[in-house]
Amino acid sequence: MKIKNVLCRNLTALLILVGFAEISPVFSAGFQINLASPATLKNWRSLQSLDDASLTQTWTRHNNKGKGLGHFHWTWRLGWLHACAKSNASICPAIYAAGLKDDAMVVRTKTVQIIGKRYEQRSDKTLLTSLEKTFSDKRNFRKGQSLRVQRDVLYALKKLGGTEAHDLSIRLTKKDPELRDYVEKLHKKAI
């Protein structure tokens, strides 16, 4: 009888622990993500609350399985970008680089916006090159017309600052009068 009670208590404790692992976003194995499913608000917020070490551990675990940013549901991809926006984790530049090349325009747009805020007044050649590629990405055009991503790239370049970023903005908008006017207004506003 005593063994049965001990076994029953251990089994109950195990079931509670397994149940906790299923519903708790943070568990000893790290943050659990179902890549194919949209993020629930609770899980999305939990991702945002992870510290740098846990964020890195979770990303590395998925990355080691060959699952990069593009394998996540788009809501999770936005979640990773938002988490990196307020984190100093070493994985964040790689996440930004993947976000700039993402298939979903909403992810590319959000990445550009975050880069503009995150790296304000820190003009960097690598960032400038990445933003230039994003600006020219054919997926950011519909029927020959530029989409919102281009304006966000130009604004991010303005926020990055420096003469190289300004010159790049002018060069990128050389063939598009509407975007050239936008750049001129951006830079007049700053004066």
C-alpha positions in Angstrom: 0.0 0.0 0.0 2.8 2.4 0.9 4.6 1.8 -2.4 1.3 2.4 -4.3 0.8 5.7 -2.5 4.4 6.8 -3.3 4.0 5.7 -6.9 0.7 7.5 -7.1 2.2 10.8 -5.7 5.2 10.6 -8.0 2.9 10.0 -11.0 0.7 12.9 -9.9 3.8 15.1 -9.6 5.0 14.1 -13.0 1.6 14.8 -14.6 1.6 18.2 -13.0 5.1 18.9 -14.1 4.3 17.8 -17.7 1.2 19.9 -17.7 3.2 22.8 -16.5 5.6 22.3 -19.3 2.8 22.3 -21.8 1.2 25.5 -20.6 4.2 27.4 -19.3 6.1 29.4 -21.9 9.3 29.3 -19.8 10.5 25.9 -18.7 13.8 24.2 -18.0 14.3 23.3 -21.7 13.8 26.9 -22.7 10.9 28.8 -24.3 8.7 26.4 -26.3 7.5 27.5 -29.8 5.2 25.8 -32.3 6.8 27.1 -35.5 3.8 26.6 -37.7 1.1 28.1 -35.4 0.4 31.7 -34.8 1.7 33.1 -31.5 -0.9 33.5 -28.9 -0.8 36.8 -27.0 0.3 35.1 -23.9 3.2 33.3 -25.6 4.1 36.3 -27.6 4.4 38.4 -24.4 6.4 35.6 -22.8 8.9 35.8 -25.6 9.2 39.5 -25.1 9.9 39.0 -21.4 12.8 36.6 -21.9 16.2 37.8 -20.8 19.1 37.9 -23.2 20.5 34.5 -22.2 17.1 32.8 -22.6 16.4 34.5 -25.9 19.8 33.4 -27.2 19.3 29.8 -25.8 15.8 29.5 -27.5 17.0 31.0 -30.8 20.1 28.8 -30.8 18.1 25.6 -30.1 15.9 26.3 -33.1 18.7 27.4 -35.3 20.7 24.3 -34.5 17.8 22.3 -35.8 18.0 24.2 -39.1 15.1 26.4 -38.3 15.8 30.0 -39.1 13.5 33.0 -38.9 11.8 32.1 -42.1 10.6 28.8 -40.6 8.5 30.5 -37.9 4.9 31.6 -38.4 5.0 35.3 -39.3 3.6 36.4 -35.9 6.5 34.6 -34.2 8.9 36.4 -36.7 7.5 39.7 -35.6 7.8 38.6 -32.0 11.5 37.8 -32.4 12.1 41.3 -34.0 10.3 43.0 -31.1 12.2 41.0 -28.6 15.5 42.0 -30.2 14.4 45.7 -30.4 14.9 45.8 -26.6 17.6 43.2 -26.2 21.4 43.2 -26.5 21.5 39.5 -27.3 24.2 38.6 -29.7 21.7 36.8 -32.0 19.8 40.0 -32.8 21.9 41.2 -35.8 21.4 37.8 -37.5 17.7 38.1 -36.8 17.6 41.6 -38.3 19.5 40.3 -41.4 17.0 37.5 -41.9 14.1 39.9 -41.3 15.3 42.2 -44.1 15.2 39.3 -46.5 11.9 37.8 -45.2 9.2 36.7 -47.6 6.5 38.6 -45.7 6.5 42.3 -46.4 5.2 43.1 -42.9 8.3 41.4 -41.5 10.6 43.3 -43.8 8.9 46.6 -43.0 9.1 46.0 -39.2 12.7 45.1 -39.4 13.6 48.3 -41.2 11.6 50.3 -38.7 13.4 48.6 -35.8 16.8 49.1 -37.4 16.1 52.8 -37.8 15.2 53.2 -34.1 17.8 50.8 -32.7 20.8 52.2 -34.6 19.9 55.8 -34.6 22.9 58.1 -35.2 25.1 55.1 -35.7 25.6 55.0 -39.5 27.3 51.7 -40.3 28.4 50.4 -43.7 26.9 47.0 -43.2 23.6 48.5 -42.2 23.6 50.8 -45.2 24.4 48.0 -47.6 21.6 45.9 -46.1 19.1 48.7 -46.3 20.1 49.4 -49.9 19.4 45.8 -50.8 16.1 45.9 -49.0 15.1 49.1 -50.8 15.9 47.5 -54.2 14.2 44.2 -53.4 11.7 43.5 -56.3 9.2 42.2 -53.8 8.8 45.7 -52.5 7.3 46.9 -55.7 3.8 46.4 -57.2 3.2 47.2 -60.8 6.4 49.3 -60.9 5.3 51.4 -57.9 7.3 51.4 -54.6 5.6 50.2 -51.5 5.8 51.4 -47.9 9.0 49.5 -47.3 10.9 52.0 -49.4 9.7 55.0 -47.4 10.6 53.1 -44.2 14.1 52.4 -45.6 14.5 56.1 -46.4 13.4 57.1 -42.9 15.7 54.5 -41.3 18.6 56.0 -43.4 17.7 59.4 -42.1 17.7 58.1 -38.5 21.0 56.3 -39.0 22.4 59.7 -39.9 25.7 60.6 -41.6 26.6 61.8 -45.0 26.9 58.3 -46.4 23.3 57.5 -45.4 22.1 60.9 -46.9 24.0 60.3 -50.1 22.5 56.8 -50.4 19.0 58.2 -49.9 19.6 60.6 -52.8 21.0 57.9 -55.0 18.2 55.4 -54.3 15.5 57.9 -55.2 17.1 59.3 -58.3 14.5 57.6 -60.6 11.4 58.2 -58.4 10.3 61.8 -58.1 7.8 61.0 -55.4 10.4 59.3 -53.1 12.9 62.0 -53.9 10.4 64.6 -52.7 9.9 62.5 -49.5 13.7 62.5 -48.9 13.9 66.2 -49.4 11.1 66.8 -46.9 12.7 64.4 -44.4 16.0 66.3 -44.5 14.3 69.8 -44.4 12.4 68.7 -41.3 15.7 68.0 -39.6 17.1 71.5 -40.3 
